[in-house]
Amino acid sequence: MRDERVIDYIAPVRIVASEHCGNTQILLKESPGQASTSARPECILEPGGWIVLDFGREYYGGVELVFGAFEEPVRKLLLTFGESVSETFSHPNHGHTVQETELSFPAWSVIAFGKLAFRFVKLENRETYPIGIQGIRASFLHREFPVEASFRCSDPLLNEIWDASAWSLKLCMQDYMWDGAKRDQLVWMGDLLPELFACATLFGHQEIAEKSLDYLRDETPLPRMMNGCGTYSFWWIIGQGFWYRRFGSLEYLRKQHDYLKGLVTLLSGMISENGELQLKGGYQLLDWATGIGVDDGPAIRAGSHAILRLAFLTAADLCRVLEDEETALICDGSAEKLLRKKLPLSHSSAANAFQVLAGFRDAKDVYDQCFAGNLPRGLSTFLGCFVLDACAKAGHWKEALEYMRQYWGGMLSVGATSFWEHFDLNWLNDAGRIDELVPEGKHDIHGEYGEGCFKSYRNSFCHGWGSMPAEWLTRQVCGIDFVDSRTIRFQPDLCGLEWVEASIPVSGGMIRVHLTADKQELSVPDGFSVIQ
């Protein structure tokens, strides 16, 4: 087997802070990655000395250090990775990967360590003698395919959001499409759904997406639910529907037929005659903004109920493509039966949005009752773009775009270069930046917040489900919505922007759009149909 990824070497761009260190600028020079018998200048860490280095943006991989000559057989150095400066001081141990280790190294050696996402590295000398370091560089491990799409508009912040979305996804596309590049480094179907949307827009058709969908299918024999979560099995159906609509591979879809048929048959048996979902064999989950407590149960059930209806509607379409009318009728009946049970609105923006998107409630009513005056608080990096879809469905495209600026832009405002597992706008109150030592009187936005599995420094600062703004901007602002793999609906809305230009990779070439207040230019490859 051969790794499909490549390694690029990255030099640190600045020294964040240091104590009891000399000649520190040596570490900012490009490291040759090779020890030498010749004497070289060294950064010297005195006993108790430390230095924190910034590589400029988040990367996935590790670091490589070069050492010169010394008398002892082995020396030791404490190495700590961090997605924030403060995390490098926390002695992190979050599972899934090693974030801090005591490196042992001999003279004239090159030592490589790490398989995780990080931006900052702290080196600390806990020995009783000075330690010299001749060079350090990050080894950036990634898939080589470039971002084929583009998006630029008159608002620089939206351009930054689009770029950070693309970077977030790229770092999570490793052996499979992972949830997070630091943790969990696992294939979670909930995380995969927004990643599929973003991947199609940014990179076009990529086998890693199908590989990840198939991995979850093969890891989850029925009647088990994906990742132990019923809602995630619903997402698998919706993900298959999106992927087929976008790329139209009947050969790939046929490979899903048996599992799809078995899954929808299983789920249809969990709906009572009054339309209530009685899930067996898995828990239900929406997003971290909704919560996971007992009091959040009604919202979780309402959102999952709506998502299941979307899954049945999707499955019905797929089964008809597969000429399986019998299963399609089961899906039709189940989708209709779910409409009999109208669950209440709640504190959850995501649950309320899916009730709109699944046809349970009027978009304008929900916007007026739930979203106006509350958003962007209550958004999540996972399902936030679906909430913005519900806003757009109510005719509030311009407001939705402003919510995106405030929410995703909020992470960028404190130094993020990729989007997080979760973010709450309230965290910005008196918060320090993630790329600086936290000043006295400021809050550590990484260390002080979060709960459950993303508490404190466990909160992943590069999470694939945060990448969906790239797709949303292309679809809702540029107006490029795929009806099928060779047909798009073109209904752009500048949402107050002066101009937008974008391109999207498709089979046979690129779709390109240039929009101004008085002109709309669209070009598509031969064989594409456009509905306006």
C-alpha positions, 0 to 999 in steps of 0.5 A, a space after each residue: 500500500 502507498 499513502 495517497 498523501 504528500 508532505 510539505 515542510 513549513 517553517 515557523 513564521 514567528 516566535 510567540 513568547 520565550 523564556 531563558 532562550 538565546 538565538 531564537 531567530 535561528 528557528 525561523 529560518 528554513 530548516 534543511 531537515 538534515 543533521 551535519 558534522 559541521 558546526 551550525 548556529 543553534 537556538 539554546 534553551 537554558 534549563 527551565 527555558 521554553 519557546 512557543 512557535 507559530 506556524 502561521 495557520 493550522 496544519 495537519 501532521 507533525 514537526 521535525 527537529 534537527 540537533 547537533 553534537 553533544 556528549 550525553 548518549 541521549 537528551 530530552 525535550 518536552 514537546 507540546 502541540 496546540 491549536 491555540 497558544 494557551 493549549 500549549 501550556 495545558 499539558 493536553 491529553 485528549 485521546 485519539 492522538 498524542 499532543 505532548 511528549 518527552 522527546 528523547 534524541 541522540 546527537 546529530 539526529 533528526 527527530 520527527 513526531 506528531 500526527 495531529 492538527 496544530 498551529 503552535 508548538 512549545 519546546 521546553 527544557 526540563 533538564 539541568 543543562 542547556 539544549 541546542 536546536 539547529 532547526 525545526 519545521 512542520 511536516 504538513 501531511 495532506 492530499 495533494 489535490 488543489 481547491 478547484 473552486 473559487 469565490 470572491 466578492 466585495 466583502 473581504 470577510 466573506 472571502 476569508 470565511 470561504 477560504 477558512 471553510 476550504 482549509 478546514 475541510 482540506 485538513 480533515 481529508 486524510 485517510 478518510 474524511 474525519 470529523 476533526 484533524 486533532 480529534 476525534 480523527 474518526 468518521 462520523 456521519 453527522 460530520 461527513 454530511 456537511 463535508 460532502 456538501 463542501 467537498 463537491 463545491 470545493 474539490 469536485 468528485 473525490 473518491 475519499 467521500 465515497 470511501 468514507 460513506 462506504 466505510 460507515 455502511 460496512 461498519 454498521 450492519 443493520 439493525 445497528 445505527 451509524 456511530 450508534 446514533 439514529 439521526 446519523 443513519 438518517 444523514 447517510 441517506 441524505 448524503 447519498 441523495 446529495 452525492 447522486 444529485 451532484 455527480 449522477 453515478 448510477 454505478 455507485 448508487 447501485 452498490 448502496 441499494 441493498 443497504 438503503 432498502 434495508 435501512 428505510 424498511 427498518 426505519 419505516 417500522 419505527 413510525 407509529 400510526 399517529 406519525 411518532 418516531 419510536 427509534 430503536 437501537 440508537 440515540 438521537 442527536 442534533 448539534 451542540 447548540 441544541 444540547 444533549 441534556 434531558 431538557 433538550 430532549 423535545 428539541 432533539 426529537 423534533 429535529 430528528 423527526 424532521 430530518 427523518 422525513 427529509 431522509 424518506 423523501 430522499 430515499 424515495 427519489 433514489 429508489 425510483 432511480 434504482 427502479 425499486 418502486 416497492 421500496 419507494 412506496 414505503 418511503 412515500 408512505 413513511 414520509 406522509 405518516 410523519 406529517 401526522 405528528 407536528 412537534 413543538 418549536 423549541 429553543 433549538 434553531 436547528 430543530 426549528 429550521 428542519 421543521 421548515 425544510 421538511 415541510 412541517 412549518 411555514 418558513 416566515 412564521 418560524 423566522 418571525 417567532 424563532 429567528 428574528 431577534 435571536 440569531 446568530 446566537 443559537 447557531 452551530 458550526 455543524 447545522 448553522 448553514 441549514 438554519 440559514 437555509 430556513 432564513 433564506 426560504 423565508 425571504 431573509 437572504 440578506 439577514 442570513 448572510 449577516 448571521 454568517 458574517 457574525 458567527 463564522 466571522 467571530 471565530 476569525 476575529 480571535 485569530 482562527 484560520 479554520 472553523 471549530 467543533 463548536 463556537 458560541 458568540 457569548 464566548 467573545 465577551 472579553 476574550 483573548 485571541 487564540 494566537 497570543 498569550 491570554 492577557 490578564 483580565 481576558 478570558 481564554 476562549 479555548 480553555 474556559 468554554 465548552 462542555 461534554 466532549 468538547 470541554 475546554 481544550 478538547 474543543 477541536 479548532 479544525 472540524 470538517 462540519 464547519 466547512 459548509 459556508 463555502 457551499 452555502 455561499 456558492 448556492 445561496 448567493 451565487 444561486 447555483 443549485 444542482 437539480 441533477 448532475 447536468 442541470 442547475 437552477 440559477 437564482 442568484 441574490 447579491 444580498 447587498 454585495 456589490 459584486 460576486 465571482 465564483 467557479 465550481 468544478 463539474 464533470 466536463 469543466 467549470 461553472 463560472 458566474 460573475 454578478 453585479 447589481 446590473 449584470 448576471 454572467 453565467 457559463 456552463 460546460 457543454 451538455 449542462 442545462 440551466 433553469 432560471 
